[in-house]
Amino acid sequence: MSKHKIYSMSFASVYPHYINKAERKGRTKEEVDEIITWLTGYSQDELEAILEKHTDFETFFAEAPNMNPSRELIKGVICGVRVEDIEEPTMREIRYLDKLIDELARGKKMEKILRK
């Protein structure tokens, strides 16, 4: 079975869509970055380097320094699929991020988004 095409897409090519989705709903780039750094353990400088290098999604998640253990508390449906039911690890991580960005755009408070 071949890998999903999103794995080879650069994170930098999708990142502006996360920002646009958040900003259309009155949220900020800083909040998007906070979500990404919370989820992955990347620092802001590391995130910016990844964006400059056009690192692909698979590498982005595979090399994440400290995936947040609280991410397993993320539940719900994204793209018609329950995130907690996704078996393929990289796709699950991608969908966790999608779900967090959706929650941000829907106006959820950062404390709830970050599972505090």
Backbone as a chain_set.jsonl record, in Angstrom:
{"seq": "MSKHKIYSMSFASVYPHYINKAERKGRTKEEVDEIITWLTGYSQDELEAILEKHTDFETFFAEAPNMNPSRELIKGVICGVRVEDIEEPTMREIRYLDKLIDELARGKKMEKILRK", "coords": {"N": [[0.844, -1.176, 0.0], [0.599, 2.203, -0.85], [1.94, 5.276, 0.497], [0.001, 7.94, 1.906], [-0.538, 10.936, 0.088], [-0.204, 13.315, 1.519], [1.852, 12.914, 3.297], [4.238, 13.4, 1.965], [4.016, 16.027, 1.325], [5.089, 19.393, 1.856], [5.34, 20.774, 5.095], [5.326, 23.502, 5.249], [3.772, 24.232, 3.066], [1.169, 23.801, 3.843], [0.873, 25.097, 6.224], [0.247, 27.984, 5.919], [-2.48, 27.753, 5.404], [-3.517, 26.826, 7.81], [-3.044, 29.128, 9.34], [-4.622, 31.042, 7.94], [-7.197, 29.939, 8.291], [-7.509, 30.197, 11.053], [-7.22, 33.002, 11.384], [-9.377, 34.0, 9.898], [-11.394, 33.569, 11.648], [-10.888, 35.286, 13.672], [-8.712, 34.624, 15.249], [-5.153, 34.151, 16.007], [-1.875, 34.039, 14.357], [0.084, 33.536, 16.224], [-1.295, 32.008, 18.114], [-1.798, 29.72, 16.61], [0.849, 28.861, 16.223], [1.492, 28.364, 18.896], [-0.127, 26.163, 19.428], [1.01, 24.286, 17.653], [3.639, 24.08, 18.657], [3.079, 23.179, 21.232], [1.938, 20.67, 20.678], [4.015, 19.273, 19.341], [6.515, 19.792, 20.54], [8.492, 21.242, 19.347], [10.529, 24.179, 19.305], [9.873, 27.726, 18.85], [11.821, 28.786, 17.142], [12.796, 26.425, 15.961], [10.492, 25.603, 14.62], [10.227, 27.67, 12.734], [12.548, 27.189, 11.245], [11.934, 24.712, 10.122], [9.826, 25.438, 8.486], [11.198, 27.064, 6.669], [12.906, 25.173, 5.497], [11.144, 23.579, 4.189], [10.238, 21.097, 5.132], [8.865, 17.825, 4.939], [5.593, 16.468, 5.863], [5.723, 13.887, 7.03], [8.381, 13.69, 7.972], [8.366, 15.938, 9.608], [6.681, 15.168, 11.761], [7.941, 12.769, 12.529], [10.42, 13.614, 13.439], [9.794, 15.22, 15.53], [10.558, 16.712, 18.595], [9.333, 16.242, 21.111], [6.58, 14.866, 21.434], [3.493, 15.771, 22.688], [2.167, 14.138, 25.473], [-0.455, 14.528, 26.271], [-1.893, 14.776, 23.97], [-3.304, 12.564, 23.351], [-5.697, 12.904, 24.523], [-7.236, 14.218, 22.765], [-10.161, 14.137, 21.079], [-12.809, 13.281, 18.795], [-14.33, 14.166, 15.596], [-12.787, 14.475, 12.475], [-12.631, 15.372, 9.175], [-14.621, 13.503, 8.703], [-13.861, 11.256, 10.122], [-13.22, 9.61, 13.182], [-10.744, 10.835, 15.26], [-9.487, 9.398, 17.274], [-9.747, 6.825, 16.401], [-8.049, 6.411, 14.302], [-5.602, 4.415, 12.996], [-3.043, 4.445, 11.788], [-0.035, 5.831, 12.706], [1.295, 8.327, 11.865], [-0.672, 9.607, 10.316], [-2.616, 9.902, 12.28], [-1.351, 11.779, 13.962], [-1.248, 13.981, 12.233], [-3.974, 14.462, 11.929], [-4.653, 15.019, 14.583], [-3.455, 17.547, 14.825], [-4.957, 18.921, 12.872], [-7.478, 18.817, 14.106], [-7.024, 20.337, 16.43], [-6.545, 22.857, 15.297], [-9.033, 23.291, 14.125], [-10.588, 23.465, 16.468], [-9.543, 25.823, 17.529], [-10.327, 27.665, 15.553], [-13.049, 27.507, 15.894], [-13.421, 28.928, 18.147], [-12.776, 27.994, 20.672], [-11.367, 28.132, 23.969], [-7.884, 28.625, 24.644], [-6.846, 27.18, 26.825], [-8.506, 24.963, 26.963], [-8.124, 23.865, 24.42], [-5.445, 23.15, 24.587], [-5.618, 21.172, 26.387], [-5.474, 21.609, 29.211]], "CA": [[0.0, 0.0, 0.0], [1.418, 3.409, -0.918], [1.685, 6.272, 1.527], [-0.886, 9.035, 1.553], [0.268, 12.008, -0.508], [0.088, 14.397, 2.468], [3.118, 12.633, 3.978], [5.348, 13.987, 1.215], [3.798, 17.468, 1.174], [5.852, 20.167, 2.837], [4.551, 21.379, 6.157], [5.234, 24.927, 4.904], [2.722, 24.459, 2.068], [-0.127, 23.719, 4.512], [0.91, 26.035, 7.353], [-0.543, 29.202, 5.693], [-3.911, 27.427, 5.474], [-3.831, 26.835, 9.245], [-3.078, 30.534, 9.754], [-5.81, 31.667, 7.333], [-8.401, 29.408, 8.941], [-7.581, 30.812, 12.376], [-7.408, 34.46, 11.272], [-10.75, 34.263, 9.426], [-12.272, 33.471, 12.815], [-10.451, 36.224, 14.697], [-7.604, 34.098, 16.041], [-3.872, 34.683, 15.541], [-0.765, 33.166, 13.978], [0.757, 33.16, 17.469], [-2.056, 30.91, 18.708], [-1.52, 28.536, 15.777], [2.204, 28.425, 16.572], [1.448, 27.803, 20.254], [-0.711, 24.827, 19.291], [1.987, 23.417, 16.997], [4.758, 23.82, 19.576], [2.539, 22.347, 22.324], [1.734, 19.31, 20.176], [5.224, 18.607, 18.837], [7.713, 20.045, 21.327], [9.407, 22.128, 18.634], [10.578, 25.579, 19.741], [9.47, 28.64, 17.782], [12.931, 28.844, 16.179], [12.805, 25.156, 15.213], [9.333, 25.638, 13.722], [10.554, 28.565, 11.631], [13.546, 26.5, 10.411], [11.196, 23.671, 9.398], [9.081, 26.126, 7.431], [12.178, 27.501, 5.668], [13.461, 23.997, 4.807], [10.046, 22.875, 3.516], [10.217, 19.725, 5.648], [7.589, 17.151, 4.659], [4.795, 16.13, 7.048], [6.206, 12.658, 7.666], [9.596, 14.049, 8.699], [7.961, 16.9, 10.635], [6.208, 14.446, 12.941], [8.923, 11.755, 12.933], [11.528, 14.259, 14.137], [9.297, 16.087, 16.609], [11.377, 16.413, 19.769], [8.614, 15.827, 22.313], [5.134, 14.842, 21.196], [2.815, 15.964, 23.966], [1.364, 12.963, 25.824], [-1.862, 14.912, 26.415], [-2.561, 14.771, 22.666], [-4.207, 11.41, 23.309], [-6.993, 13.358, 25.032], [-7.939, 14.833, 21.64], [-11.206, 13.235, 20.577], [-13.761, 13.915, 17.897], [-14.348, 13.822, 14.181], [-12.147, 15.38, 11.528], [-12.771, 14.797, 7.823], [-15.54, 12.376, 8.765], [-13.259, 10.109, 10.805], [-12.875, 9.87, 14.582], [-9.278, 10.859, 15.364], [-9.017, 8.346, 18.178], [-9.84, 5.535, 15.715], [-7.054, 6.343, 13.224], [-4.563, 3.482, 13.438], [-1.73, 4.791, 11.25], [0.454, 6.86, 13.634], [1.557, 9.644, 11.282], [-1.959, 10.201, 9.953], [-3.272, 10.295, 13.532], [-0.716, 13.023, 14.407], [-1.71, 15.031, 11.324], [-5.381, 14.741, 12.269], [-4.658, 15.716, 15.878], [-3.181, 18.952, 14.538], [-6.147, 19.451, 12.194], [-8.543, 18.96, 15.101], [-6.69, 21.468, 17.287], [-6.757, 24.082, 14.512], [-10.494, 23.433, 14.042], [-11.073, 23.945, 17.767], [-9.139, 27.229, 17.609], [-11.185, 28.428, 14.644], [-14.417, 27.501, 16.433], [-13.489, 29.839, 19.282], [-12.473, 27.365, 21.956], [-10.303, 28.772, 24.743], [-6.592, 27.941, 24.512], [-6.669, 26.221, 27.925], [-9.209, 23.729, 26.599], [-7.466, 23.309, 23.239], [-4.182, 22.548, 25.016], [-5.953, 20.108, 27.345], [-4.935, 21.952, 30.539]], "C": [[0.89, 1.24, 0.0], [1.007, 4.397, 0.177], [0.74, 7.341, 0.998], [-0.043, 10.209, 1.063], [0.58, 13.144, 0.467], [1.426, 14.176, 3.182], [4.298, 13.307, 3.285], [5.159, 15.482, 0.957], [4.616, 18.215, 2.219], [4.889, 20.767, 3.851], [4.32, 22.863, 5.835], [4.127, 25.212, 3.886], [1.329, 24.448, 2.696], [-0.247, 24.745, 5.639], [0.109, 27.323, 7.094], [-2.048, 28.958, 5.753], [-4.371, 27.355, 6.932], [-3.988, 28.267, 9.737], [-4.339, 31.223, 9.219], [-7.089, 31.22, 8.012], [-8.594, 30.068, 10.299], [-7.911, 32.305, 12.273], [-8.794, 34.834, 10.765], [-11.736, 34.265, 10.583], [-11.791, 34.343, 13.979], [-9.342, 35.716, 15.606], [-6.292, 34.521, 15.388], [-2.885, 33.596, 15.121], [-0.047, 32.673, 15.229], [0.032, 32.007, 18.164], [-1.848, 29.618, 17.927], [-0.146, 27.984, 16.132], [2.249, 27.8, 17.961], [0.892, 26.379, 20.227], [0.32, 23.862, 18.707], [3.138, 23.081, 17.947], [4.307, 22.977, 20.765], [2.452, 20.891, 21.88], [3.048, 18.58, 19.929], [6.464, 18.745, 19.711], [8.757, 20.87, 20.601], [9.391, 23.504, 19.304], [10.109, 26.457, 18.578], [10.561, 28.73, 16.721], [13.003, 27.581, 15.33], [11.658, 25.115, 14.211], [9.64, 26.519, 12.505], [11.585, 27.932, 10.692], [12.88, 25.42, 9.555], [10.429, 24.294, 8.229], [10.029, 26.577, 6.313], [12.711, 26.327, 4.846], [12.42, 23.237, 4.006], [10.055, 21.377, 3.861], [8.856, 19.087, 5.368], [6.894, 16.741, 5.97], [5.337, 14.91, 7.784], [7.44, 12.952, 8.51], [9.272, 15.001, 9.85], [7.528, 16.172, 11.906], [7.223, 13.411, 13.426], [10.055, 12.371, 13.754], [11.086, 15.2, 15.251], [9.998, 15.717, 17.915], [10.61, 15.871, 20.972], [7.112, 15.892, 22.071], [4.421, 14.85, 22.548], [1.948, 14.743, 24.299], [-0.126, 13.291, 25.98], [-2.606, 14.932, 25.087], [-3.534, 13.601, 22.563], [-5.576, 11.741, 23.898], [-7.832, 14.009, 23.927], [-8.898, 13.795, 21.059], [-12.083, 14.002, 19.596], [-13.548, 13.52, 16.454], [-13.643, 14.913, 13.377], [-12.173, 14.684, 10.171], [-13.619, 13.523, 7.851], [-15.025, 11.143, 9.487], [-12.945, 10.507, 12.253], [-11.36, 9.779, 14.737], [-8.752, 9.735, 16.24], [-9.062, 6.95, 17.544], [-8.821, 5.37, 14.588], [-5.878, 5.499, 13.711], [-3.171, 3.873, 12.966], [-1.183, 5.988, 12.04], [0.679, 8.243, 13.027], [0.261, 10.34, 10.901], [-2.7, 10.662, 11.203], [-2.682, 11.621, 14.028], [-1.166, 14.199, 13.537], [-3.137, 15.428, 11.681], [-5.531, 15.367, 13.648], [-4.443, 17.21, 15.641], [-4.378, 19.601, 13.844], [-7.263, 19.735, 13.196], [-8.276, 20.158, 16.011], [-6.919, 22.797, 16.564], [-8.259, 24.336, 14.34], [-11.061, 23.99, 15.341], [-10.736, 25.421, 17.95], [-10.078, 28.093, 16.77], [-12.631, 28.491, 15.138], [-14.541, 28.343, 17.701], [-13.239, 29.224, 20.64], [-11.339, 28.111, 22.653], [-9.027, 27.941, 24.656], [-6.398, 26.911, 25.619], [-7.346, 24.889, 27.598], [-8.544, 23.056, 25.397], [-6.207, 22.564, 23.645], [-4.366, 21.529, 26.146], [-5.333, 20.358, 28.715], [-5.97, 21.734, 31.612]], "O": [[1.841, 1.314, 0.778], [-0.106, 4.356, 0.701], [0.689, 7.609, -0.202], [1.052, 10.443, 1.577], [1.55, 13.872, 0.254], [2.061, 15.135, 3.621], [5.246, 13.736, 3.943], [6.057, 16.132, 0.422], [4.812, 17.727, 3.333], [3.788, 21.203, 3.517], [3.252, 23.408, 6.115], [3.6, 26.324, 3.848], [0.4, 25.029, 2.135], [-1.345, 25.2, 5.961], [-0.652, 27.733, 7.971], [-2.809, 29.857, 6.113], [-5.484, 27.772, 7.254], [-4.934, 28.589, 10.456], [-5.039, 31.907, 9.965], [-7.97, 32.036, 8.281], [-9.707, 30.453, 10.657], [-8.777, 32.806, 12.989], [-9.336, 35.869, 11.154], [-12.793, 34.893, 10.505], [-12.222, 34.169, 15.119], [-9.065, 36.328, 16.637], [-6.299, 35.171, 14.342], [-3.024, 32.423, 15.467], [0.383, 31.521, 15.287], [0.674, 31.127, 18.737], [-1.733, 28.544, 18.517], [0.01, 26.777, 16.321], [2.962, 26.821, 18.181], [1.391, 25.498, 20.927], [0.486, 22.75, 19.208], [3.561, 21.928, 18.028], [5.072, 22.146, 21.256], [2.845, 19.986, 22.616], [3.182, 17.404, 20.268], [7.368, 17.913, 19.638], [9.805, 21.173, 21.17], [8.357, 23.94, 19.811], [9.967, 25.978, 17.453], [10.261, 28.747, 15.527], [13.24, 27.651, 14.125], [11.828, 24.648, 13.084], [9.339, 26.14, 11.373], [11.508, 28.116, 9.477], [13.234, 25.244, 8.389], [10.393, 23.743, 7.129], [9.686, 26.477, 5.135], [12.941, 26.461, 3.644], [12.764, 22.347, 3.228], [9.901, 20.52, 2.991], [7.819, 19.728, 5.538], [7.517, 16.677, 7.03], [5.402, 14.897, 9.014], [7.527, 12.501, 9.653], [9.836, 14.882, 10.938], [7.963, 16.523, 13.003], [7.347, 13.202, 14.633], [10.589, 11.729, 14.659], [11.909, 15.896, 15.846], [10.03, 14.547, 18.297], [11.17, 15.12, 21.771], [6.454, 16.857, 22.457], [4.714, 14.041, 23.429], [1.094, 14.354, 23.503], [-0.967, 12.404, 25.832], [-3.827, 15.088, 25.07], [-4.481, 13.645, 21.778], [-6.509, 10.947, 23.784], [-9.006, 14.315, 24.136], [-8.488, 12.723, 20.611], [-12.086, 15.233, 19.582], [-12.717, 12.672, 16.128], [-13.874, 16.106, 13.576], [-11.773, 13.525, 10.055], [-13.358, 12.58, 7.104], [-15.675, 10.097, 9.471], [-12.463, 11.61, 12.509], [-10.758, 8.764, 14.388], [-7.686, 9.182, 15.971], [-8.486, 6.004, 18.081], [-8.739, 4.301, 13.983], [-5.239, 5.825, 14.711], [-2.201, 3.649, 13.689], [-1.803, 7.052, 12.045], [0.286, 9.241, 13.63], [0.109, 11.538, 11.139], [-3.348, 11.709, 11.184], [-3.427, 12.496, 14.468], [-1.434, 15.286, 14.049], [-3.46, 16.615, 11.727], [-6.442, 16.167, 13.864], [-5.166, 18.04, 16.193], [-4.768, 20.714, 14.196], [-7.913, 20.778, 13.131], [-9.196, 20.912, 16.33], [-7.427, 23.75, 17.155], [-8.701, 25.483, 14.404], [-11.912, 24.88, 15.322], [-11.55, 26.185, 18.469], [-10.562, 29.128, 17.23], [-13.352, 29.437, 14.824], [-15.628, 28.462, 18.267], [-13.469, 29.871, 21.661], [-10.454, 28.659, 21.994], [-9.077, 26.712, 24.602], [-5.828, 25.851, 25.362], [-6.821, 23.822, 27.917], [-8.415, 21.833, 25.356], [-5.92, 21.485, 23.127], [-3.401, 21.089, 26.771], [-4.745, 19.459, 29.316], [-5.699, 21.969, 32.789]]}, "num_chains": 1, "name": "protein.A"}
